[in-house]
Amino acid sequence: MVARVVIAAPSSGSGKTTVATGLMAAFTEAGLAVSPHKVGPDYIDPGYHALATGRPGRNLDAYLCGPGLVGPLFAHGAAGCDLAVVEGVMGMFDGAAGQGELASTAHVAKLLRAPVVLVVDASSQSRSVAALVHGFASWDPEVRLGGVILNKVGSARHEELLREALDSSGVPVLGALRRAPQVRAPSRHLGLVPVAERQAEAVASVAALAEQVRQGCDLEGILALARSAGVWSGDAWDPGAGAVPDRPAGRPVVAVAGGAAFTFSYAEHAELLTAAGADVVGFDPLHDERLPEGTAGLVIGGGFPEVYAPELSANEPLRKAVAGLAESGAPVAAECAGLLYLTRELDGKPMCGVLDARARMAERLTLGYREAVAVSDSVLAPAGTRTRGHEFHRTVVEPGAGPAPAWGLHAPERRVEGFVQRGVHASYLHTHWAAEPGIARRFVERCAAG
């Protein structure tokens, strides 16, 4: 049995990350093994969750992975833990556009049979909070709203008014947090600044969040609510379940980019690569001048290369090494930030030059779930493979697709995007390989084949 609770809110900006991360850190410091989870495709919040708990932050995305994998992925991440804290996404009932509850916080809470704590920004209301909480408690009878945490409370008198208003709501108040600018994490064009870019400050922020939550929340009440979720039954996801019996001999080395410029990755990807027979070795393109010894394949995920374009450009030895590896035909999987790194230039700064394209910052944010089909055979998938992905960037690559595009997208408009050439697959589309474990197997097989 894993005690579990979902932290939701009426809307983005209400304080879900503050409360969820603070709870994770406070319960961890109290001696519990806490499993951190995030609803949706977000990469940044799980970094703070990992810092708070000492365990990988894991995503639960019913769109990217399908509803059927939410429970198994949860069980895989929560194995051996005392408590799982699941941070929601957007407003509690907001999911994939035009698809009802799919991938919403409420949807995931129901799939996990987990109680919900609603975080309410109370900064500009008093008695009206009762109407808001009543609405969220009654909207979907299958969602069990077990408590509310009042955030951004202005004073003791303000808290008193809020608690009085909620007395007759039937939803207990499990905490009240005062406004505390000192614990806010800095943000920029794609959200919070990742942990890897502000390690010392992030540690201090998480510690401050834990203290704020300890002072303002009923931790015993929240833990009791989480334990009331009952026994979770079902098999845990296994990254090795679909691995071929005759794994490649010699375990090819797959280099995975990391560091401050490339912070976006799902923990399951490395687990799948390892299960498929690879030795996964990390490296930092900002500082390492060579690829890991014996690199047979390269994975460059998402992140913020636009912030570090001068430093990435200045590391000419590594840029040449990446270009040489790609020229040799070795498998290279580049996703979003990785795509930018492989272009000729990013905002005028020379990059690896693997792709005959240029990248630049743009004014418009491109964001949303996508249905996709593989247009060209590649190291990741044969042509015709259907998948689901997510775009999240404020850059433009020109041209947006090569002679052999990576994906055909169906919504919101029909278009092709990305590049397939030799062993390179480069695209803006973020995918979750747990939904398509054959991707990792195919990639490692190509690495082993030389």
C-alpha positions in Angstrom: 0.0 0.0 0.0 1.3 3.4 -1.0 -0.3 6.4 0.7 -1.0 8.9 -2.0 -2.4 12.4 -2.5 -2.9 14.7 -5.4 -2.2 18.4 -5.1 -4.6 20.4 -7.4 -5.7 24.0 -7.9 -8.5 26.0 -9.6 -6.0 27.4 -12.1 -2.3 27.8 -12.9 -0.4 30.2 -10.6 -2.4 29.2 -7.5 0.6 27.6 -5.8 0.6 23.9 -6.6 4.3 23.7 -7.1 5.0 25.6 -3.8 2.7 23.3 -1.8 3.6 20.0 -3.5 7.4 20.6 -3.3 7.1 21.9 0.2 5.1 18.8 1.3 7.6 16.5 -0.5 10.5 18.1 1.3 8.8 18.3 4.7 7.7 14.6 4.7 11.1 13.5 3.5 12.8 15.4 6.3 10.4 13.7 8.7 11.9 10.4 7.6 9.3 9.2 5.1 10.3 7.8 1.7 8.4 10.1 -0.6 7.7 9.4 -4.3 7.3 12.6 -6.4 5.1 12.8 -9.4 3.8 15.4 -11.8 0.7 15.3 -13.9 1.3 16.2 -17.6 4.4 16.7 -19.7 6.2 19.3 -17.6 10.0 18.7 -17.2 10.9 21.5 -14.8 8.8 20.9 -11.7 10.0 17.3 -11.4 13.6 18.7 -11.0 12.4 20.5 -7.9 10.6 17.4 -6.7 13.7 15.3 -7.1 15.7 17.8 -5.1 13.0 17.7 -2.3 12.9 13.9 -2.1 16.2 12.5 -3.4 14.2 10.4 -5.9 13.6 10.9 -9.6 10.6 13.1 -10.3 8.3 11.2 -12.6 5.5 12.3 -14.9 2.0 10.8 -15.2 0.6 11.8 -18.6 -2.6 10.2 -19.7 -2.3 11.8 -23.2 1.3 10.9 -24.0 1.2 7.4 -22.4 -2.5 6.6 -22.4 -4.7 6.2 -19.4 -3.8 2.5 -19.0 -0.1 3.3 -18.3 -0.8 5.9 -15.6 -1.2 3.4 -12.8 1.7 1.1 -13.8 4.1 4.1 -14.1 2.9 5.4 -10.8 3.5 2.0 -9.2 7.0 1.8 -10.7 8.0 5.1 -9.3 6.4 4.6 -5.9 7.8 1.2 -5.3 9.2 0.9 -1.8 7.9 4.4 -0.7 5.8 5.4 2.2 4.0 8.3 0.5 3.4 9.5 -3.0 2.7 13.2 -3.7 1.3 14.0 -7.1 1.4 17.6 -8.3 -1.4 18.4 -10.7 -1.3 20.5 -13.9 -3.2 23.8 -14.7 -6.7 23.9 -13.2 -8.0 20.6 -11.8 -10.3 19.8 -14.7 -8.1 21.2 -17.5 -6.8 18.5 -19.8 -6.0 17.9 -23.5 -7.8 20.6 -25.5 -11.1 19.4 -26.9 -10.8 15.9 -25.3 -12.8 16.3 -22.1 -11.1 15.3 -18.9 -8.2 13.4 -20.7 -4.9 14.1 -19.0 -6.3 16.5 -16.5 -5.4 16.4 -12.8 -8.9 15.1 -12.0 -8.5 12.3 -14.6 -5.2 11.2 -13.1 -6.6 11.4 -9.5 -9.5 9.1 -10.6 -7.1 6.6 -12.3 -5.0 6.5 -9.1 -8.1 6.4 -6.8 -6.3 9.2 -4.8 -7.8 12.0 -2.7 -7.2 15.5 -3.8 -6.1 18.6 -1.8 -7.1 21.9 -3.5 -4.6 24.8 -3.3 -6.6 28.1 -3.5 -5.0 31.5 -4.1 -7.0 33.4 -1.4 -5.2 36.7 -1.9 -8.2 38.6 -3.2 -11.2 36.9 -1.6 -12.7 36.0 1.7 -16.3 34.5 1.9 -16.3 33.7 -1.8 -13.7 31.0 -1.2 -16.5 28.8 0.0 -18.4 29.0 -3.3 -15.3 28.2 -5.2 -14.4 25.2 -3.1 -18.0 24.0 -3.2 -18.0 24.1 -7.0 -14.8 22.1 -7.2 -16.0 19.6 -4.6 -19.3 19.0 -6.4 -18.4 19.2 -10.1 -17.3 15.5 -10.5 -18.6 13.1 -7.8 -15.9 10.6 -8.8 -13.2 13.1 -7.6 -12.7 13.0 -3.9 -11.8 16.4 -2.6 -10.3 15.7 0.8 -9.1 19.1 1.9 -8.1 22.6 0.9 -4.9 24.6 1.5 -5.3 28.4 1.5 -2.3 30.1 -0.2 -1.2 33.7 -0.2 -3.1 34.5 2.9 -2.6 38.2 3.9 -3.0 38.2 7.7 -4.3 36.4 10.7 -7.6 38.2 10.3 -7.8 37.2 6.6 -7.2 33.6 7.6 -9.9 33.7 10.2 -12.4 35.0 7.6 -11.5 32.3 5.1 -11.8 29.5 7.7 -15.1 30.8 8.9 -16.4 30.8 5.3 -15.3 27.2 4.8 -16.7 25.9 8.1 -19.9 24.7 6.4 -18.4 23.6 3.1 -17.7 20.0 4.3 -14.1 20.3 3.0 -11.5 20.6 5.8 -8.9 23.3 5.8 -5.5 21.5 5.9 -3.3 24.5 5.8 -2.9 28.3 5.4 0.2 29.8 3.9 1.1 33.4 4.1 2.6 35.4 1.2 6.3 34.6 1.2 8.2 36.1 -1.8 11.5 34.7 -0.6 10.6 31.1 -1.4 9.5 31.8 -5.0 11.6 30.2 -7.7 12.6 32.5 -10.6 10.9 32.0 -14.0 11.4 32.9 -17.6 9.9 32.2 -21.0 9.1 28.5 -20.5 8.3 28.6 -16.8 10.5 28.0 -13.7 14.3 28.1 -14.1 15.4 24.5 -13.8 17.2 23.2 -10.8 20.4 22.4 -12.7 20.8 26.1 -13.5 20.6 27.3 -9.9 21.6 24.4 -7.7 22.6 26.2 -4.5 19.6 28.7 -4.7 17.2 25.8 -5.5 18.4 23.9 -2.4 17.7 27.0 -0.3 14.3 27.5 -1.9 13.2 23.9 -1.3 14.3 24.2 2.3 12.3 27.4 2.7 9.3 25.7 1.1 9.5 22.8 3.6 9.7 25.2 6.5 6.7 27.2 5.2 4.6 24.1 4.8 5.6 22.7 8.2 4.5 26.0 9.8 1.3 26.4 7.9 -0.1 22.9 7.1 -1.5 20.1 9.0 1.0 17.4 8.0 -0.6 14.7 10.1 -4.0 15.5 8.6 -2.6 15.4 5.0 -0.8 12.1 5.7 -4.0 10.6 7.2 -5.8 11.7 4.0 -3.2 10.1 1.8 -3.3 6.9 3.8 -7.1 6.8 3.3 -6.6 6.1 -0.4 -6.4 2.4 0.4 -4.5 -0.4 -1.3 -3.3 0.1 -4.8 -3.6 -3.1 -6.9 -2.0 -3.5 -10.3 1.3 -4.3 -11.9 4.1 -1.8 -11.9 5.6 -0.8 -15.3 8.8 -2.7 -16.1 11.3 -1.1 -18.5 12.7 -4.5 -19.3 9.4 -6.2 -20.0 9.6 -5.9 -23.7 13.4 -6.2 -24.0 14.5 -8.8 -26.6 16.1 -11.9 -25.0 19.3 -11.7 -27.1 20.4 -8.2 -26.2 23.2 -6.7 -28.1 26.6 -8.0 -27.0 29.1 -5.6 -25.6 26.5 -3.1 -24.3 26.9 -0.1 -26.7 27.5 3.2 -25.0 24.7 5.7 -25.4 25.7 9.3 -24.5 22.9 11.4 -23.0 23.3 15.2 -22.9 22.7 16.9 -19.6 23.9 19.9 -17.6 22.3 23.3 -17.4 21.5 23.5 -21.1 19.8 20.2 -21.5 17.6 19.5 -18.5 14.5 18.1 -20.1 14.3 14.3 -19.9 12.0 11.5 -18.6 13.6 9.1 -16.1 12.0 6.2 -18.0 14.0 6.9 -21.2 17.4 6.1 -19.5 15.8 3.0 -17.9 14.5 1.8 -21.2 17.8 2.3 -22.9 19.5 0.4 -20.1 17.0 -2.4 -20.2 17.5 -2.6 -24.0 21.2 -3.3 -23.5 22.9 0.0 -23.5 25.4 1.6 -21.1 23.9 5.1 -20.6 26.6 7.7 -19.9 25.8 11.4 -19.2 27.8 14.3 -20.4 27.5 18.1 -20.3 27.8 19.9 -23.7 28.6 23.2 -21.8 31.8 21.8 -20.3 32.9 18.4 -21.8 35.0 18.8 -24.9 34.7 15.1 -25.9 31.9 12.6 -26.1 32.1 9.7 -23.6 34.6 7.0 -24.5 33.2 4.6 -27.0 30.0 6.5 -27.8 27.9 4.5 -30.3 24.8 6.6 -30.1 23.7 10.0 -28.8 20.5 11.3 -27.2 20.1 15.1 -26.8 16.8 16.0 -25.1 15.1 19.3 -24.4 16.3 22.3 -22.4 17.4 25.9 -22.8 20.2 26.0 -25.4 19.0 29.5 -26.4 20.1 30.7 -22.9 23.5 29.1 -23.3 24.1 29.6 -27.0 27.4 31.5 -26.6 28.8 28.9 -24.2 27.7 26.0 -26.4 29.1 27.6 -29.5 32.5 28.3 -27.7 32.9 24.5 -27.0 34.1 23.9 -30.6 35.8 20.5 -29.9 32.5 19.0 -28.7 30.5 20.5 -31.6 33.0 18.9 -34.0 32.8 15.6 -32.2 29.0 15.6 -32.4 29.1 16.5 -36.1 31.6 13.7 -36.7 29.5 11.1 -34.9 26.4 12.2 -37.0 28.5 12.1 -40.2 29.5 8.5 -39.4 25.9 7.4 -39.5 25.7 6.6 -35.8 22.2 6.9 -34.2 21.4 10.4 -32.9 18.1 11.3 -31.3 17.6 15.0 -30.8 14.5 16.5 -29.3 13.6 20.2 -29.2 16.8 21.7 -27.6 18.7 18.9 -29.3 17.3 19.9 -32.6 18.5 23.5 -32.0 22.0 22.2 -31.1 22.3 20.3 -34.3 21.5 23.3 -36.6 24.1 25.5 -38.3 23.5 28.4 -35.9 21.3 29.4 -33.0 20.6 33.2 -32.7 23.7 33.7 -34.9 26.0 31.5 -32.8 27.5 28.5 -34.6 26.2 25.2 -33.5 27.0 21.6 -34.6 26.1 22.1 -38.3 24.6 18.6 -38.6 21.4 20.0 -40.1 21.2 22.5 -42.9 18.9 24.8 -40.9 19.1 27.8 -38.6 17.3 28.5 -35.3 16.3 31.7 -33.6 14.2 32.9 -30.7 10.6 33.8 -31.6 7.9 36.0 -30.0 5.2 33.3 -30.0 5.2 30.3 -27.6 4.4 27.0 -29.4 2.7 24.8 -26.8 0.4 21.8 -26.9 -0.2 18.1 -27.4 0.2 16.7 -30.9 -0.9 13.5 -32.7 1.9 12.4 -35.0 2.9 9.8 -37.6 6.5 9.0 -38.6 7.0 10.2 -42.2 10.4 8.6 -42.8 12.1 5.5 -41.6 14.5 6.4 -38.8 16.6 5.1 -35.9 13.6 5.6 -33.7 10.6 4.3 -35.7 9.6 2.9 -39.1 7.6 5.1 -41.3 3.9 5.0 -40.5 4.4 4.6 -36.8 1.7 6.6 -34.9 2.5 8.3 -31.6 1.5 11.2 -29.4 3.8 14.1 -28.4 4.1 17.5 -27.0 5.5 20.8 -28.3 6.9 23.4 -25.9 9.3 26.0 -27.3 9.7 29.7 -28.1 12.1 29.2 -31.0 11.8 28.7 -34.7 13.9 26.5 -37.0 14.1 27.5 -40.7 13.4 25.4 -42.6 11.1 23.5 -40.3 11.6 20.2 -42.0 14.2 18.5 -44.1 13.9 16.5 -47.4 13.0 13.5 -45.2 10.8 14.9 -42.4 10.6 13.3 -39.0 6.9 13.6 -38.2 3.6 14.5 -39.8 1.4 16.4 -37.3 -2.4 16.4 -37.5 -3.4 19.1 -35.1 -3.9 22.0 -34.6 -2.8 22.2 -38.3 -1.5 19.6 -40.7 2.2 19.9 -41.3 5.5 18.0 -41.5 8.4 18.9 -39.2 11.8 17.7 -38.2 14.7 16.0 -39.9 15.8 12.4 -40.7 19.2 12.0 -42.3 21.6 9.1 -42.0 21.3 8.1 -38.3 19.9 11.4 -37.1 16.3 11.9 -36.0 15.8 15.6 -34.9 12.4 17.1 -34.1 10.7 19.6 -31.9 8.3 16.9 -30.7 8.7 15.6 -27.1 7.6 12.0 -26.8 7.4 9.6 -23.8 9.2 6.3 -24.7 7.3 4.3 -22.1 4.3 4.5 -24.5 6.5 3.1 -27.3 9.2 1.0 -25.7 10.2 -0.2 -29.2 11.8 3.1 -29.7 14.6 2.4 -27.2 15.0 -1.2 -28.5 15.3 0.0 -32.1 17.8 2.7 -31.1 20.0 0.4 -29.1 20.0 -2.2 -31.8 21.2 0.4 -34.3 23.9 1.5 -31.9 25.1 -2.1 -31.5 25.0 -2.7 -35.3 27.6 0.0 -35.7 
